[in-house]
């Protein structure tokens, strides 16, 4: 299959692309959290219970179910804790050589993000919104871990990786960019489309010497707007739909690749710094949670035995 034919068959080109195209796990997580919240607040009468003053909750009809040691409140805590263990399994999958063949790293990351969002929501319902004592340190550490996790994911997905989840070197990025350029050049595109491509890549090119996190974030937003403008500009030239889609895909990937390559060193450095901040919070959270669970079991607060 030559370059022109591969442009007319986007699937063939995409199959060779080393960059990972990620699904929107954040959307799935948000839908799950909204559904769970609706069930608790409406279906289990949680809204009335959680808005009742703490001194009067013992008289509420939902108290037996939703209090931290209640039948459902306790289950929230157990399943929330189990979901918070998923990131530990994810870390083991990444670092231990013998486990690296157990599933794609992309799938593990998506499950890690999903569990890292839904798990804390379950833990929050388990607390019944009472934040006091030493356990509150674990809770607010968890909140900090979740918030910093969004930053970590943002940086992680901007480090170019292969389909197997391995980081790409600068030489591999340059080779892929050259292959994309050759595919675009072999498409025999009209001069007007080539001019649109040049204008688009000029707009989204990273500014030399401005490789801060803010510049990275703002540049990503600008690039999304530029992509839409580019697509509309090419569409006006009446390019065949199959060729139009393929050209838009290749040009967008090449521009994204150029930005990721320009920010590669800075992004990896920021990701390493993020680990320094993130991991101590994780250790604090789990240390206090383990003590909390040990005391809970010692005191006889076992699910379904109340």
N, C-alpha and C positions, 0 to 999 in steps of 0.2 A: 504493500500500500504506500503510495507516494504522499508527499506533503499535502498536495491539493485534495487528494481523496480523504486523508485523515481529517482535514478541516470539515469535510462534508459528513464525517462520521464522528461526532464529538465523543461518543462512548469509547472509540478506539484511542483517541488522544487522551481521554481522562484515565484510561486504564494504565497508560504509561506514566502518568503524572505522579511524582513522588510525594507531593504535598497532601496532607490529610485534610479532607473536607469534613468538618464536624457537624453533627446534628445538634439541634437546639434542645439540649437536656434541661436548660433553664426553664423553657416553656412547660415541659412535662412536669418539672418540679413545682412550678407555680400553680399549675392546674391541680396537682395532688394536694398541695397545701390549702388551696381554696376549698376543695371538696372536703378535706379533713376538718377544716375550721367550721364549715357550714354544718357538718354532722354533729360536731361537739357543741357548738353554740346554739344551734336550732334543734337538732334531733335529740340531744341529751340535756337540753335546757341549761346549757353551760353559761349562756349570756346572763341569765338571772342569777346563777350561782356565783360567777366570778365578779359580778358587780355588787354583790351583797357584802356589807362590811364583814371583815374577818371574824369579829366577835359574835356575829349573828349567823354565820354560815352553818353552824351545827344544827340549826332549825330548818335549813333549806332541804327541799325534797331530794335534790341531786347530791347532797353532801355525802351520802354513803357510797355513791358511785365515783364521784369526781375528786374527792379529797386525795391527797398524795398516797395515803394508805388504803384508799377505796379500791373496789374491784376493778374499775376501769382506770382510775388514776394511777394505780400501781402498774397496770399493764402498759400504760403510756410510758412510764419510766423504764420498764424492762425493754420494750421494743425500741424506745429512743436510744437507750444505751447500746443495744445490739447494732443499731444502725450507725452509731458513732464509732463502732469497732471496724466498720468497713474501710475507712481510711487507713487503719493499721494493716489490714490485709492488702490494700493497694500498695502501701509502702514496702511490704514484704515481697509482693509480686515484682516490684521494680528492682529491688536490691539483691534478692537471693537468686543466684543463677539458675538453680534447678527448677524454679517456679516461673521462669520467663516464657515458657511455652504454654502456660495455662491462660489461654484467652488473649485477645488483642489488647494492647495497652489503651487504645481508644475506648474500648468497652469498659475496661476497668476504671478509666478516668470518669466516664459518664456515670457509672454506678457510684463512684466516690462522690461526685458532685451531688447526685440525687440524694444519697444517704446523708451527706453533710448538710443538706437543706431541710429535708423532712425530719431527720432525727432530732435536731434541736427544737423543732416545733412540737414534737411529741414530748420532749423533756420539759418544755415550757408549760404544756398542759398538765404534766405530772406535778409540777410545783404548785399548781393552782394559783399562780401569780403571787406567791408568798416568797419573798427574797430576803432571807435573814440568816444569821449564823454563818459558820465556816463554809457550808455548802454553797452559799451565795457566791463565794470566791470562784468555785468551780463553774457556777452558772455564767457569771460574767466573763470568765476566761473562755467558756464555750462561745459566747456571743462574739468576743474578740476574734476567736479562731475562725468563726463563720465569716465575719466581715473581712478579715484579712484573706480568707480563702478565695473570695471573689477577686481580689487583687492578684492572688497567685494564679488563678485560672486564666485571668486576662493576660498575664505575662507568659504563662506556659503555652497557650495556644498560638502565641505570636513568635515562638521559636520554631522555625521550619523543621518539619519532621517527615520521615518516610512513612509509607503505609504500615510499617511494622512499629512505628512509634520511636524510631531512632533519630537523634538529632542529625541534621544535615550539615556538612562542612561548607565553608565558603566556596570551595572548588566545585562541590556538587550543585550548589545554588547557581553558580555561574554557568555550569554545563546545562542545567535545566533552562535557564534564561536564554542561552544560545539556541537550544532546540526549539523553544517557543518562537524565537525570532525567525528561524528558518521555516517553521510551519506557516507563519504569517506571510513571510516573503514569497512562499510557494503558492499562495492562494490566488495570485493574479488579481488583486483587488483594484478597484478604480482609484485614481489619484485623489479624488475627494475623500474617500474613506481613509487612505493613508495619511492625509493631512489631519483628519479627525483623530487618528491614532496618535500622531505626533503631539497634537494639542492636548489630548487627554493625558499622555504620559508626562508632558511638561508641567501640567497643573498638579499632578499627584506626586511628582518627584520630591523626595525629602530634601529639606534645606540643609546645605553643608554646615556642620558645626552646631546644629540645633537638635541634639539627640536626647533630650530630656523625656521623662515619662509624660509630661504635659504635652510636649510636641508630638509624641507618639500617639496619644489619645486623640488630640485635635486633628492630627493628620488622618486618622482612621475615619473620623466623621466627615471630613472634607472629601475623602476618597469615595465614600458612598454616594455623596451628592454628585461628584464628578462622573461616577459610573453611570448614573441615571442620565446625565446630560449627554454622555458619550453614546449611550444606546439610542437616545432620541435622535441624535445627530446622524448616526449611521442608518437608522430606520428611514430617514428622509431621503436617502439616496436610492431607495428601492432595491436593496440587495436581497437576493433570494433568502427566504426564511431560514432554511437549513444552514446556509453559509453565514447568514447574519448571526445566528445563535452561536455557531462555532467560533466565529471571529470575536464576538463579544466575550466568550468564555476564555479564549486564549489571551486576549489583550488584558482582560481583568486579572488573570492569573500572573501574567508577566509583570504587571504593575505592582501587584501584591508582593510578588517575589522580590522585586527591586526594593520595596520598602522594608520588608523583613530582613533582607540581606544588609541594608544600610544600618538597621538598628540591631543587628544580630549581637554584637559585642555588648552594647548597652543593655539590651533586654536580658541577656544571660547574667550580666552583673547585677541588675536589679532583682532578678529571680533568686540569685544566691543571697542577696541581702534580705529578701523577703523570708527566706528559710530561717535566717538568724532570728528574726522577730517572731515568726509563726511557731516554730517548734517548741520553745520554752513554754508558751501558752498551752500547747497540747499536753506537755508533760505535767504541768500544774493541774490542768483540768482532770486528767485521768488519775493522778495521785489522790486527789480529794474525792473523786467519784468512787474509787476503790474503797477508801475508808468509809464513805457513806454507805456503800452496799454491805460492807462487812458489819457495820453497826446495825443496819436494817435487818440483816439475816439473824444476827445475834439477839436482837430484841424480839424476834419472832414475827416480823411483818412480812409474811410470805403471801404471794398472790393467791386469791381464792380460798384462803384459810381464815379470812376475817369473819 
